[in-house]
């Protein structure tokens, strides 16, 4: 895809392009790169288009696109372990990516960038103007909202409280971490805190470093970061890690703002965002869509796999009507199977949120005991609705009477995740101002 060209690109001008991409994270740069590689004229708009990405990214190796260089993978956990009531081997390799190398790989020099804060859009007869806060505008036949959880152009107002995943993590020297600590997910409650359950996400980062992260998978509202920090310190002290190792890393991160040594990671993002397909020439992509798995919070691998197909669909309809190109993009992003899978996983999220606290580890014990193909389907299949329904049916069949009643009560409830209308107001100047 990236080596191909088409000869129908809009003449490159500072304020016009075939496609305007709003955002500067993995979703924005991945689709912008594939569009440019296919010959499209692309402008990426963000306050800091080339600013460093602060997050850490992990994924199952078998989910990543085949053209992602192996060098982007910083460390791997072959046959990754998960612990609920007992330890389970998941039969898959989990990898932590090098954020800096991922950013370098996705950043394409042929993508033009504009520094600015996006305020909204102004539809025209043949294109759509992306309006910046300083009054400038950039016109595109298609506009992609890849602004992440902000959903600057396609967000909808959803009343609080929102279900959110929150986490607090510290990077420490691997030599300080007991051998039995690393795990993809560890629900043991040795942190000693009552209340909503959390798990330890303990993964190698490469370079003799390990990320220790206390995670609340989902809670409405999200569990506060200070509570997660307290649990992480208590948990690691119970595991034999010198408490000074955590506080030392925290102090180094605060003093040096160092992204390679002594990292402290604070995570908070909404997981119950309604599916939003956009309208007109505006298409949401990545977390803005949202492509986030409602029950796990993962989206990177699905985003990277989908980006080349999204770019191909858009370029096939240019330089024609941008509305047709945007409609083709929506068909790629949200075919019927993907919409149904998203709905099913939203139901799964509600099942999890409604469990009593002591029932969450039991639920995951049952899930990890499912056959490998069912676990993979629920965690990784984005468009294969029969496979996801098969996994849910298998868990129901394995459940006891009380859990079955819980699944029937909460798994079938209406959750309002039909495509949400774009939250937009149209002031006198005709600019559509996105919310959130």
KOLTIKE-711201 format. One record per residue (C-alpha): residue number from 0; residue in one letter; x, y, z. Coordinates in steps of 0.1 Angstrom, whole numbers. Example, Ala and Ser with C-alpha at 12.3 -4.5 7.8 and 13.67 -1.06 7.14 Angstrom:
2
<node k="0" r="A" px="123" py="-45" pz="78"/>
<node k="1" r="S" px="137" py="-11" pz="71"/>
# end
This chain:
436
<node k="0" r="X" px="0" py="0" pz="0"/>
<node k="1" r="X" px="27" py="25" pz="10"/>
<node k="2" r="X" px="46" py="20" pz="-22"/>
<node k="3" r="X" px="17" py="26" pz="-45"/>
<node k="4" r="X" px="7" py="60" pz="-60"/>
<node k="5" r="X" px="-24" py="74" pz="-75"/>
<node k="6" r="X" px="-23" py="104" pz="-98"/>
<node k="7" r="X" px="-54" py="122" pz="-86"/>
<node k="8" r="X" px="-42" py="140" pz="-55"/>
<node k="9" r="X" px="-53" py="175" pz="-47"/>
<node k="10" r="X" px="-26" py="201" pz="-56"/>
<node k="11" r="X" px="-7" py="205" pz="-23"/>
<node k="12" r="X" px="-14" py="239" pz="-7"/>
<node k="13" r="X" px="-10" py="249" pz="29"/>
<node k="14" r="X" px="-48" py="250" pz="35"/>
<node k="15" r="X" px="-61" py="221" pz="14"/>
<node k="16" r="X" px="-56" py="184" pz="10"/>
<node k="17" r="X" px="-73" py="152" pz="-1"/>
<node k="18" r="X" px="-76" py="142" pz="35"/>
<node k="19" r="X" px="-72" py="161" pz="67"/>
<node k="20" r="X" px="-63" py="139" pz="98"/>
<node k="21" r="X" px="-70" py="154" pz="132"/>
<node k="22" r="X" px="-48" py="140" pz="159"/>
<node k="23" r="X" px="-12" py="130" pz="164"/>
<node k="24" r="X" px="-12" py="96" pz="180"/>
<node k="25" r="X" px="-9" py="60" pz="166"/>
<node k="26" r="X" px="-43" py="61" pz="149"/>
<node k="27" r="X" px="-37" py="95" pz="132"/>
<node k="28" r="X" px="-2" py="87" pz="120"/>
<node k="29" r="X" px="-10" py="51" pz="109"/>
<node k="30" r="X" px="-39" py="61" pz="86"/>
<node k="31" r="X" px="-20" py="93" pz="74"/>
<node k="32" r="X" px="10" py="72" pz="65"/>
<node k="33" r="X" px="-10" py="47" pz="45"/>
<node k="34" r="X" px="-29" py="75" pz="27"/>
<node k="35" r="X" px="3" py="92" pz="18"/>
<node k="36" r="X" px="19" py="59" pz="7"/>
<node k="37" r="X" px="-11" py="54" pz="-17"/>
<node k="38" r="X" px="-5" py="88" pz="-33"/>
<node k="39" r="X" px="-29" py="109" pz="-13"/>
<node k="40" r="X" px="-22" py="145" pz="-3"/>
<node k="41" r="X" px="-26" py="144" pz="35"/>
<node k="42" r="X" px="-24" py="171" pz="62"/>
<node k="43" r="X" px="-22" py="161" pz="98"/>
<node k="44" r="X" px="-34" py="188" pz="123"/>
<node k="45" r="X" px="-26" py="188" pz="160"/>
<node k="46" r="X" px="-12" py="211" pz="187"/>
<node k="47" r="X" px="21" py="191" pz="185"/>
<node k="48" r="X" px="21" py="168" pz="155"/>
<node k="49" r="X" px="55" py="153" pz="163"/>
<node k="50" r="X" px="54" py="154" pz="201"/>
<node k="51" r="X" px="65" py="122" pz="220"/>
<node k="52" r="X" px="38" py="97" pz="228"/>
<node k="53" r="X" px="36" py="93" pz="266"/>
<node k="54" r="X" px="17" py="60" pz="268"/>
<node k="55" r="X" px="31" py="24" pz="269"/>
<node k="56" r="X" px="16" py="0" pz="244"/>
<node k="57" r="X" px="11" py="-37" pz="246"/>
<node k="58" r="X" px="-5" py="-63" pz="223"/>
<node k="59" r="X" px="-8" py="-99" pz="215"/>
<node k="60" r="X" px="18" py="-106" pz="188"/>
<node k="61" r="X" px="-7" py="-125" pz="166"/>
<node k="62" r="X" px="-29" py="-94" pz="165"/>
<node k="63" r="X" px="-3" py="-71" pz="151"/>
<node k="64" r="X" px="-1" py="-63" pz="114"/>
<node k="65" r="X" px="25" py="-84" pz="95"/>
<node k="66" r="X" px="43" py="-53" pz="82"/>
<node k="67" r="X" px="51" py="-40" pz="117"/>
<node k="68" r="X" px="89" py="-44" pz="121"/>
<node k="69" r="X" px="100" py="-68" pz="148"/>
<node k="70" r="X" px="123" py="-41" pz="160"/>
<node k="71" r="X" px="93" py="-22" pz="173"/>
<node k="72" r="X" px="87" py="-50" pz="198"/>
<node k="73" r="X" px="107" py="-42" pz="229"/>
<node k="74" r="X" px="100" py="-73" pz="250"/>
<node k="75" r="X" px="79" py="-104" pz="249"/>
<node k="76" r="X" px="61" py="-128" pz="273"/>
<node k="77" r="X" px="58" py="-161" pz="255"/>
<node k="78" r="X" px="29" py="-182" pz="267"/>
<node k="79" r="X" px="18" py="-153" pz="289"/>
<node k="80" r="X" px="3" py="-161" pz="323"/>
<node k="81" r="X" px="-29" py="-148" pz="339"/>
<node k="82" r="X" px="-40" py="-154" pz="375"/>
<node k="83" r="X" px="-75" py="-153" pz="389"/>
<node k="84" r="X" px="-80" py="-179" pz="416"/>
<node k="85" r="X" px="-53" py="-200" pz="400"/>
<node k="86" r="X" px="-25" py="-195" pz="374"/>
<node k="87" r="X" px="-34" py="-200" pz="338"/>
<node k="88" r="X" px="-11" py="-202" pz="307"/>
<node k="89" r="X" px="-28" py="-184" pz="278"/>
<node k="90" r="X" px="-9" py="-200" pz="249"/>
<node k="91" r="X" px="-2" py="-166" pz="233"/>
<node k="92" r="X" px="28" py="-143" pz="232"/>
<node k="93" r="X" px="22" py="-109" pz="246"/>
<node k="94" r="X" px="46" py="-81" pz="236"/>
<node k="95" r="X" px="54" py="-46" pz="249"/>
<node k="96" r="X" px="62" py="-22" pz="221"/>
<node k="97" r="X" px="89" py="4" pz="221"/>
<node k="98" r="X" px="68" py="36" pz="220"/>
<node k="99" r="X" px="96" py="56" pz="205"/>
<node k="100" r="X" px="103" py="31" pz="178"/>
<node k="101" r="X" px="66" py="27" pz="170"/>
<node k="102" r="X" px="63" py="64" pz="166"/>
<node k="103" r="X" px="93" py="66" pz="144"/>
<node k="104" r="X" px="79" py="38" pz="122"/>
<node k="105" r="X" px="45" py="54" pz="118"/>
<node k="106" r="X" px="57" py="90" pz="113"/>
<node k="107" r="X" px="59" py="95" pz="75"/>
<node k="108" r="X" px="78" py="126" pz="62"/>
<node k="109" r="X" px="55" py="130" pz="32"/>
<node k="110" r="X" px="26" py="138" pz="55"/>
<node k="111" r="X" px="23" py="175" pz="58"/>
<node k="112" r="X" px="16" py="188" pz="93"/>
<node k="113" r="X" px="-2" py="219" pz="106"/>
<node k="114" r="X" px="3" py="231" pz="142"/>
<node k="115" r="X" px="-30" py="242" pz="157"/>
<node k="116" r="X" px="-59" py="234" pz="180"/>
<node k="117" r="X" px="-90" py="222" pz="162"/>
<node k="118" r="X" px="-122" py="239" pz="171"/>
<node k="119" r="X" px="-147" py="222" pz="147"/>
<node k="120" r="X" px="-156" py="218" pz="110"/>
<node k="121" r="X" px="-175" py="239" pz="84"/>
<node k="122" r="X" px="-191" py="218" pz="57"/>
<node k="123" r="X" px="-189" py="232" pz="21"/>
<node k="124" r="X" px="-202" py="221" pz="-13"/>
<node k="125" r="X" px="-172" py="201" pz="-23"/>
<node k="126" r="X" px="-151" py="198" pz="8"/>
<node k="127" r="X" px="-151" py="203" pz="46"/>
<node k="128" r="X" px="-130" py="229" pz="64"/>
<node k="129" r="X" px="-113" py="220" pz="97"/>
<node k="130" r="X" px="-115" py="252" pz="117"/>
<node k="131" r="X" px="-87" py="261" pz="141"/>
<node k="132" r="X" px="-89" py="281" pz="173"/>
<node k="133" r="X" px="-69" py="309" pz="158"/>
<node k="134" r="X" px="-93" py="313" pz="129"/>
<node k="135" r="X" px="-73" py="294" pz="102"/>
<node k="136" r="X" px="-89" py="265" pz="84"/>
<node k="137" r="X" px="-76" py="235" pz="65"/>
<node k="138" r="X" px="-99" py="221" pz="38"/>
<node k="139" r="X" px="-102" py="184" pz="29"/>
<node k="140" r="X" px="-124" py="162" pz="8"/>
<node k="141" r="X" px="-124" py="138" pz="38"/>
<node k="142" r="X" px="-117" py="146" pz="74"/>
<node k="143" r="X" px="-106" py="118" pz="98"/>
<node k="144" r="X" px="-111" py="124" pz="135"/>
<node k="145" r="X" px="-83" py="105" pz="151"/>
<node k="146" r="X" px="-82" py="127" pz="182"/>
<node k="147" r="X" px="-85" py="98" pz="206"/>
<node k="148" r="X" px="-107" py="100" pz="237"/>
<node k="149" r="X" px="-113" py="137" pz="231"/>
<node k="150" r="X" px="-132" py="129" pz="199"/>
<node k="151" r="X" px="-129" py="166" pz="190"/>
<node k="152" r="X" px="-151" py="164" pz="159"/>
<node k="153" r="X" px="-173" py="134" pz="164"/>
<node k="154" r="X" px="-178" py="132" pz="202"/>
<node k="155" r="X" px="-212" py="129" pz="218"/>
<node k="156" r="X" px="-223" py="140" pz="252"/>
<node k="157" r="X" px="-229" py="111" pz="275"/>
<node k="158" r="X" px="-241" py="118" pz="310"/>
<node k="159" r="X" px="-218" py="109" pz="338"/>
<node k="160" r="X" px="-209" py="87" pz="355"/>
<node k="161" r="X" px="-188" py="70" pz="328"/>
<node k="162" r="X" px="-172" py="36" pz="330"/>
<node k="163" r="X" px="-135" py="40" pz="329"/>
<node k="164" r="X" px="-103" py="20" pz="330"/>
<node k="165" r="X" px="-77" py="35" pz="354"/>
<node k="166" r="X" px="-42" py="24" pz="363"/>
<node k="167" r="X" px="-11" py="35" pz="381"/>
<node k="168" r="X" px="23" py="20" pz="371"/>
<node k="169" r="X" px="59" py="24" pz="379"/>
<node k="170" r="X" px="89" py="11" pz="360"/>
<node k="171" r="X" px="116" py="-6" pz="381"/>
<node k="172" r="X" px="148" py="-26" pz="376"/>
<node k="173" r="X" px="139" py="-62" pz="366"/>
<node k="174" r="X" px="164" py="-75" pz="391"/>
<node k="175" r="X" px="143" py="-62" pz="419"/>
<node k="176" r="X" px="112" py="-80" pz="409"/>
<node k="177" r="X" px="105" py="-115" pz="423"/>
<node k="178" r="X" px="104" py="-142" pz="396"/>
<node k="179" r="X" px="67" py="-151" pz="401"/>
<node k="180" r="X" px="55" py="-115" pz="397"/>
<node k="181" r="X" px="54" py="-110" pz="359"/>
<node k="182" r="X" px="19" py="-117" pz="345"/>
<node k="183" r="X" px="-5" py="-103" pz="320"/>
<node k="184" r="X" px="-32" py="-101" pz="346"/>
<node k="185" r="X" px="-30" py="-110" pz="383"/>
<node k="186" r="X" px="-63" py="-107" pz="403"/>
<node k="187" r="X" px="-49" py="-118" pz="437"/>
<node k="188" r="X" px="-59" py="-94" pz="464"/>
<node k="189" r="X" px="-26" py="-93" pz="484"/>
<node k="190" r="X" px="-28" py="-55" pz="483"/>
<node k="191" r="X" px="-51" py="-58" pz="514"/>
<node k="192" r="X" px="-76" py="-32" pz="502"/>
<node k="193" r="X" px="-113" py="-39" pz="503"/>
<node k="194" r="X" px="-137" py="-27" pz="476"/>
<node k="195" r="X" px="-137" py="-29" pz="438"/>
<node k="196" r="X" px="-111" py="-55" pz="427"/>
<node k="197" r="X" px="-80" py="-45" pz="408"/>
<node k="198" r="X" px="-53" py="-66" pz="392"/>
<node k="199" r="X" px="-15" py="-63" pz="387"/>
<node k="200" r="X" px="-3" py="-59" pz="352"/>
<node k="201" r="X" px="34" py="-68" pz="354"/>
<node k="202" r="X" px="52" py="-69" pz="321"/>
<node k="203" r="X" px="88" py="-67" pz="308"/>
<node k="204" r="X" px="97" py="-36" pz="288"/>
<node k="205" r="X" px="132" py="-46" pz="277"/>
<node k="206" r="X" px="165" py="-32" pz="288"/>
<node k="207" r="X" px="161" py="-50" pz="322"/>
<node k="208" r="X" px="131" py="-30" pz="331"/>
<node k="209" r="X" px="96" py="-41" pz="343"/>
<node k="210" r="X" px="64" py="-22" pz="344"/>
<node k="211" r="X" px="44" py="-28" pz="376"/>
<node k="212" r="X" px="9" py="-14" pz="371"/>
<node k="213" r="X" px="-22" py="-16" pz="394"/>
<node k="214" r="X" px="-52" py="-16" pz="371"/>
<node k="215" r="X" px="-89" py="-12" pz="375"/>
<node k="216" r="X" px="-102" py="-29" pz="344"/>
<node k="217" r="X" px="-135" py="-10" pz="344"/>
<node k="218" r="X" px="-155" py="8" pz="371"/>
<node k="219" r="X" px="-183" py="34" pz="369"/>
<node k="220" r="X" px="-169" py="59" pz="378"/>
<node k="221" r="X" px="-132" py="50" pz="374"/>
<node k="222" r="X" px="-113" py="41" pz="405"/>
<node k="223" r="X" px="-91" py="70" pz="416"/>
<node k="224" r="X" px="-54" py="70" pz="408"/>
<node k="225" r="X" px="-43" py="76" pz="444"/>
<node k="226" r="X" px="-61" py="45" pz="455"/>
<node k="227" r="X" px="-44" py="25" pz="428"/>
<node k="228" r="X" px="-10" py="39" pz="439"/>
<node k="229" r="X" px="-17" py="28" pz="475"/>
<node k="230" r="X" px="-27" py="-7" pz="463"/>
<node k="231" r="X" px="4" py="-11" pz="441"/>
<node k="232" r="X" px="28" py="-1" pz="470"/>
<node k="233" r="X" px="10" py="-25" pz="494"/>
<node k="234" r="X" px="9" py="-53" pz="469"/>
<node k="235" r="X" px="45" py="-52" pz="460"/>
<node k="236" r="X" px="55" py="-49" pz="497"/>
<node k="237" r="X" px="36" py="-81" pz="503"/>
<node k="238" r="X" px="54" py="-97" pz="474"/>
<node k="239" r="X" px="88" py="-89" pz="489"/>
<node k="240" r="X" px="97" py="-59" pz="467"/>
<node k="241" r="X" px="116" py="-32" pz="487"/>
<node k="242" r="X" px="91" py="-3" pz="490"/>
<node k="243" r="X" px="120" py="21" pz="484"/>
<node k="244" r="X" px="123" py="7" pz="448"/>
<node k="245" r="X" px="89" py="22" pz="439"/>
<node k="246" r="X" px="94" py="55" pz="457"/>
<node k="247" r="X" px="128" py="59" pz="442"/>
<node k="248" r="X" px="115" py="54" pz="407"/>
<node k="249" r="X" px="86" py="78" pz="414"/>
<node k="250" r="X" px="111" py="105" pz="427"/>
<node k="251" r="X" px="133" py="100" pz="396"/>
<node k="252" r="X" px="104" py="104" pz="373"/>
<node k="253" r="X" px="92" py="135" pz="390"/>
<node k="254" r="X" px="126" py="151" pz="390"/>
<node k="255" r="X" px="138" py="142" pz="355"/>
<node k="256" r="X" px="106" py="136" pz="335"/>
<node k="257" r="X" px="126" py="106" pz="321"/>
<node k="258" r="X" px="107" py="84" pz="297"/>
<node k="259" r="X" px="133" py="56" pz="298"/>
<node k="260" r="X" px="142" py="53" pz="335"/>
<node k="261" r="X" px="119" py="57" pz="364"/>
<node k="262" r="X" px="87" py="60" pz="345"/>
<node k="263" r="X" px="55" py="66" pz="363"/>
<node k="264" r="X" px="24" py="59" pz="342"/>
<node k="265" r="X" px="-11" py="72" pz="350"/>
<node k="266" r="X" px="-39" py="58" pz="329"/>
<node k="267" r="X" px="-76" py="69" pz="327"/>
<node k="268" r="X" px="-99" py="65" pz="297"/>
<node k="269" r="X" px="-136" py="58" pz="292"/>
<node k="270" r="X" px="-146" py="24" pz="280"/>
<node k="271" r="X" px="-184" py="28" pz="275"/>
<node k="272" r="X" px="-183" py="54" pz="247"/>
<node k="273" r="X" px="-212" py="49" pz="223"/>
<node k="274" r="X" px="-203" py="37" pz="188"/>
<node k="275" r="X" px="-199" py="68" pz="166"/>
<node k="276" r="X" px="-197" py="65" pz="128"/>
<node k="277" r="X" px="-195" py="103" pz="120"/>
<node k="278" r="X" px="-215" py="120" pz="93"/>
<node k="279" r="X" px="-209" py="138" pz="60"/>
<node k="280" r="X" px="-172" py="139" pz="52"/>
<node k="281" r="X" px="-161" py="134" pz="88"/>
<node k="282" r="X" px="-150" py="98" pz="98"/>
<node k="283" r="X" px="-139" py="89" pz="134"/>
<node k="284" r="X" px="-110" py="64" pz="136"/>
<node k="285" r="X" px="-91" py="47" pz="165"/>
<node k="286" r="X" px="-103" py="55" pz="200"/>
<node k="287" r="X" px="-125" py="82" pz="186"/>
<node k="288" r="X" px="-147" py="57" pz="168"/>
<node k="289" r="X" px="-144" py="41" pz="194"/>
<node k="290" r="X" px="-123" py="11" pz="183"/>
<node k="291" r="X" px="-115" py="4" pz="220"/>
<node k="292" r="X" px="-125" py="-31" pz="232"/>
<node k="293" r="X" px="-152" py="-22" pz="258"/>
<node k="294" r="X" px="-143" py="-50" pz="281"/>
<node k="295" r="X" px="-105" py="-48" pz="279"/>
<node k="296" r="X" px="-95" py="-13" pz="268"/>
<node k="297" r="X" px="-73" py="-24" pz="240"/>
<node k="298" r="X" px="-74" py="-7" pz="206"/>
<node k="299" r="X" px="-39" py="-3" pz="191"/>
<node k="300" r="X" px="-36" py="-36" pz="173"/>
<node k="301" r="X" px="-71" py="-33" pz="157"/>
<node k="302" r="X" px="-63" py="3" pz="147"/>
<node k="303" r="X" px="-30" py="-6" pz="130"/>
<node k="304" r="X" px="-46" py="-36" pz="112"/>
<node k="305" r="X" px="-75" py="-15" pz="99"/>
<node k="306" r="X" px="-55" py="16" pz="88"/>
<node k="307" r="X" px="-44" py="3" pz="54"/>
<node k="308" r="X" px="-79" py="-9" pz="45"/>
<node k="309" r="X" px="-94" py="24" pz="56"/>
<node k="310" r="X" px="-68" py="44" pz="34"/>
<node k="311" r="X" px="-75" py="22" pz="4"/>
<node k="312" r="X" px="-112" py="27" pz="7"/>
<node k="313" r="X" px="-108" py="65" pz="8"/>
<node k="314" r="X" px="-83" py="67" pz="-20"/>
<node k="315" r="X" px="-105" py="46" pz="-43"/>
<node k="316" r="X" px="-131" py="74" pz="-42"/>
<node k="317" r="X" px="-109" py="104" pz="-47"/>
<node k="318" r="X" px="-108" py="129" pz="-62"/>
<node k="319" r="X" px="-145" py="124" pz="-64"/>
<node k="320" r="X" px="-171" py="134" pz="-38"/>
<node k="321" r="X" px="-156" py="132" pz="-4"/>
<node k="322" r="X" px="-190" py="121" pz="10"/>
<node k="323" r="X" px="-187" py="89" pz="-10"/>
<node k="324" r="X" px="-151" py="83" pz="2"/>
<node k="325" r="X" px="-163" py="89" pz="38"/>
<node k="326" r="X" px="-192" py="64" pz="33"/>
<node k="327" r="X" px="-167" py="38" pz="20"/>
<node k="328" r="X" px="-145" py="44" pz="50"/>
<node k="329" r="X" px="-174" py="38" pz="74"/>
<node k="330" r="X" px="-182" py="5" pz="56"/>
<node k="331" r="X" px="-147" py="-6" pz="63"/>
<node k="332" r="X" px="-146" py="5" pz="99"/>
<node k="333" r="X" px="-181" py="-7" pz="109"/>
<node k="334" r="X" px="-194" py="-36" pz="88"/>
<node k="335" r="X" px="-224" py="-53" pz="104"/>
<node k="336" r="X" px="-202" py="-79" pz="121"/>
<node k="337" r="X" px="-181" py="-52" pz="138"/>
<node k="338" r="X" px="-212" py="-33" pz="150"/>
<node k="339" r="X" px="-226" py="-65" pz="165"/>
<node k="340" r="X" px="-193" py="-75" pz="182"/>
<node k="341" r="X" px="-191" py="-40" pz="197"/>
<node k="342" r="X" px="-226" py="-43" pz="210"/>
<node k="343" r="X" px="-219" py="-78" pz="225"/>
<node k="344" r="X" px="-188" py="-65" pz="242"/>
<node k="345" r="X" px="-207" py="-36" pz="256"/>
<node k="346" r="X" px="-230" py="-62" pz="271"/>
<node k="347" r="X" px="-200" py="-80" pz="285"/>
<node k="348" r="X" px="-188" py="-47" pz="301"/>
<node k="349" r="X" px="-221" py="-43" pz="319"/>
<node k="350" r="X" px="-220" py="-78" pz="331"/>
<node k="351" r="X" px="-186" py="-71" pz="346"/>
<node k="352" r="X" px="-196" py="-38" pz="362"/>
<node k="353" r="X" px="-226" py="-53" pz="379"/>
<node k="354" r="X" px="-207" py="-82" pz="395"/>
<node k="355" r="X" px="-202" py="-81" pz="433"/>
<node k="356" r="X" px="-165" py="-74" pz="440"/>
<node k="357" r="X" px="-157" py="-109" pz="451"/>
<node k="358" r="X" px="-173" py="-123" pz="420"/>
<node k="359" r="X" px="-149" py="-106" pz="396"/>
<node k="360" r="X" px="-119" py="-130" pz="402"/>
<node k="361" r="X" px="-143" py="-159" pz="400"/>
<node k="362" r="X" px="-156" py="-147" pz="366"/>
<node k="363" r="X" px="-121" py="-144" pz="352"/>
<node k="364" r="X" px="-112" py="-178" pz="366"/>
<node k="365" r="X" px="-140" py="-192" pz="345"/>
<node k="366" r="X" px="-130" py="-172" pz="315"/>
<node k="367" r="X" px="-94" py="-183" pz="316"/>
<node k="368" r="X" px="-105" py="-219" pz="318"/>
<node k="369" r="X" px="-123" py="-216" pz="284"/>
<node k="370" r="X" px="-107" py="-233" pz="254"/>
<node k="371" r="X" px="-81" py="-212" pz="237"/>
<node k="372" r="X" px="-102" py="-204" pz="206"/>
<node k="373" r="X" px="-130" py="-189" pz="227"/>
<node k="374" r="X" px="-106" py="-167" pz="247"/>
<node k="375" r="X" px="-90" py="-155" pz="215"/>
<node k="376" r="X" px="-124" py="-148" pz="199"/>
<node k="377" r="X" px="-136" py="-126" pz="228"/>
<node k="378" r="X" px="-103" py="-108" pz="232"/>
<node k="379" r="X" px="-92" py="-103" pz="196"/>
<node k="380" r="X" px="-119" py="-109" pz="170"/>
<node k="381" r="X" px="-134" py="-75" pz="159"/>
<node k="382" r="X" px="-157" py="-86" pz="131"/>
<node k="383" r="X" px="-164" py="-123" pz="137"/>
<node k="384" r="X" px="-197" py="-120" pz="156"/>
<node k="385" r="X" px="-204" py="-158" pz="155"/>
<node k="386" r="X" px="-171" py="-165" pz="172"/>
<node k="387" r="X" px="-177" py="-139" pz="199"/>
<node k="388" r="X" px="-212" py="-152" pz="205"/>
<node k="389" r="X" px="-197" py="-187" pz="207"/>
<node k="390" r="X" px="-173" py="-176" pz="234"/>
<node k="391" r="X" px="-201" py="-160" pz="254"/>
<node k="392" r="X" px="-222" py="-191" pz="250"/>
<node k="393" r="X" px="-194" py="-213" pz="262"/>
<node k="394" r="X" px="-189" py="-192" pz="293"/>
<node k="395" r="X" px="-226" py="-193" pz="300"/>
<node k="396" r="X" px="-226" py="-231" pz="297"/>
<node k="397" r="X" px="-197" py="-233" pz="322"/>
<node k="398" r="X" px="-212" py="-209" pz="347"/>
<node k="399" r="X" px="-231" py="-220" pz="378"/>
<node k="400" r="X" px="-267" py="-211" pz="385"/>
<node k="401" r="X" px="-262" py="-177" pz="402"/>
<node k="402" r="X" px="-237" py="-165" pz="375"/>
<node k="403" r="X" px="-261" py="-176" pz="348"/>
<node k="404" r="X" px="-289" py="-156" pz="363"/>
<node k="405" r="X" px="-265" py="-126" pz="365"/>
<node k="406" r="X" px="-255" py="-131" pz="328"/>
<node k="407" r="X" px="-291" py="-132" pz="318"/>
<node k="408" r="X" px="-301" py="-102" pz="338"/>
<node k="409" r="X" px="-272" py="-79" pz="328"/>
<node k="410" r="X" px="-260" py="-94" pz="295"/>
<node k="411" r="X" px="-294" py="-88" pz="279"/>
<node k="412" r="X" px="-301" py="-53" pz="292"/>
<node k="413" r="X" px="-304" py="-24" pz="268"/>
<node k="414" r="X" px="-272" py="-3" pz="269"/>
<node k="415" r="X" px="-278" py="24" pz="244"/>
<node k="416" r="X" px="-248" py="17" pz="223"/>
<node k="417" r="X" px="-264" py="22" pz="189"/>
<node k="418" r="X" px="-245" py="47" pz="168"/>
<node k="419" r="X" px="-246" py="80" pz="186"/>
<node k="420" r="X" px="-255" py="112" pz="169"/>
<node k="421" r="X" px="-226" py="136" pz="165"/>
<node k="422" r="X" px="-227" py="160" pz="194"/>
<node k="423" r="X" px="-225" py="192" pz="175"/>
<node k="424" r="X" px="-239" py="227" pz="176"/>
<node k="425" r="X" px="-239" py="250" pz="147"/>
<node k="426" r="X" px="-232" py="287" pz="156"/>
<node k="427" r="X" px="-241" py="316" pz="134"/>
<node k="428" r="X" px="-209" py="312" pz="114"/>
<node k="429" r="X" px="-218" py="277" pz="104"/>
<node k="430" r="X" px="-190" py="260" pz="122"/>
<node k="431" r="X" px="-199" py="226" pz="138"/>
<node k="432" r="X" px="-182" py="226" pz="172"/>
<node k="433" r="X" px="-175" py="191" pz="185"/>
<node k="434" r="X" px="-179" py="183" pz="221"/>
<node k="435" r="X" px="-160" py="162" pz="246"/>
# end
